[in-house]
Amino acid sequence: MSNQFVFLSPVSVYDDKIFTQKRATEWKQHIRTAYNVIYRGLFDKLDNSTKVRFFVCKSLVDEVVVDAIIGMRKIIDSRYNSIEDPNSFKIISYLTYWWLRHKPVSIHYGKDFCLEDIKLSPTPELSAMSEEKREEERQKVVWQLKHINELIAVQMSLTYIFDFENRICDNASCKRVKRKEKDKFCFETFDEMQEVIVKKLTYYFCYRTVAPKIIEHILEGYTFHPAWGLTGSQWASAKVEGDAP
């Protein structure tokens, strides 16, 4: 086997019409926002004695965007469809896919420290738990630290499509659905439904083989009856695309 490293020279992917530098900057900002949400959520759970540092490789983030653009450009250039500009589903699906491939976030700690030995910040909520529940919560955070890139992927993909602060259907609407569907609809609230959506998407990103089109179809499925407002008119161009790959 050759001991020489494979090197792929950088390619120019930006243009002045669709894949502009400005648009790429907006995507990177969205990624940065998703990272900050997950980072702050995990960091706040850790005790000060737990010396864990989070590192984002900017070069890999740039590569995520570049590879996503290359993939989307192939769709636009294909003679088998009439897509002129990728919709929100395709954009975030390609960004999420390449984020999962490159995993730009890493966790650093000392050589004498084991991630499984983290301590949680002694919050009132944690103190009120039983010892068994506290240990269960600690193990959950350990798992989340191991899969921080997948958590960020979930955050960036869902918030690119949904505005979760804009609730379209309230709990009264959920109760009406439950009364009509009886035992067929198993959720008590749409908040509970959102929690399951996040858990299942996290599971897929961690343990299943995904592709941009799979991520795209999952996100499309979540919007068929939106309980939450959308971030834009995602389906406008999708109606034109039809069955385009």
Residue pairs with C-beta under 8 A, 6 or more apart in sequence:
11 66
11 70
13 19
13 66
13 69
13 70
13 73
14 20
14 21
14 24
14 69
18 76
18 84
18 85
18 86
19 69
19 72
19 73
24 65
24 69
27 65
27 68
27 91
27 95
28 61
28 62
28 65
30 156
30 159
30 160
31 61
31 64
31 95
31 99
31 152
31 156
33 159
34 152
34 155
34 156
34 159
35 56
35 105
35 152
37 155
38 148
38 151
38 152
38 155
39 54
39 148
42 54
42 141
42 144
42 145
42 148
43 54
44 121
45 120
45 121
45 141
46 52
46 118
46 119
46 120
46 121
46 141
47 118
47 119
47 120
47 121
47 122
48 121
49 119
50 118
50 119
51 109
51 110
51 113
52 107
52 108
52 109
52 115
52 118
52 145
53 107
53 108
53 109
54 105
54 106
54 107
54 108
54 148
55 105
55 106
55 107
55 108
56 104
56 105
57 104
57 105
57 106
58 104
60 102
60 103
60 104
61 104
63 98
63 102
64 95
64 98
64 99
64 102
64 104
65 95
65 98
67 94
67 98
67 101
67 102
68 91
68 94
68 95
68 97
68 98
69 94
71 94
71 97
71 98
71 212
72 86
72 90
72 91
72 94
75 81
75 83
75 86
75 90
75 244
75 245
76 83
76 84
76 85
76 86
78 245
80 244
80 245
81 241
81 244
81 245
82 240
82 241
82 244
83 237
83 241
83 244
85 237
86 94
87 234
87 235
87 236
87 237
87 238
87 241
88 160
88 161
88 231
88 232
88 234
89 161
89 216
89 219
89 220
89 234
89 238
90 212
90 216
91 160
92 156
92 157
92 160
92 161
92 215
92 219
93 157
93 212
93 213
93 215
93 216
93 219
94 212
95 156
95 160
96 153
96 156
96 157
96 205
96 212
96 215
97 210
97 211
97 212
97 215
99 149
99 152
99 153
99 156
100 149
100 150
100 153
100 205
100 210
103 149
104 149
105 148
105 149
105 152
107 115
107 145
107 148
109 115
115 142
115 145
115 146
116 142
118 138
118 141
118 142
118 145
119 138
120 126
120 134
120 137
120 138
120 141
126 134
126 137
129 137
144 151
147 202
147 206
150 202
150 205
150 206
151 202
153 205
154 198
154 201
154 202
154 205
157 201
157 215
157 219
158 164
158 197
158 198
158 201
158 219
158 222
159 231
160 231
161 219
161 222
161 223
161 230
161 231
161 234
162 222
162 223
162 226
162 228
162 229
162 230
162 231
163 228
163 229
163 230
163 231
164 194
164 228
165 229
166 228
166 229
167 190
167 227
167 228
167 229
168 226
168 227
168 228
168 229
169 190
169 227
170 190
171 189
171 190
173 190
173 227
174 187
174 188
174 189
174 190
174 193
174 227
177 185
178 185
178 187
178 188
187 193
187 196
190 227
190 228
193 227
194 227
194 228
197 222
201 218
204 210
204 218
213 245
220 238
223 230
223 234
223 235
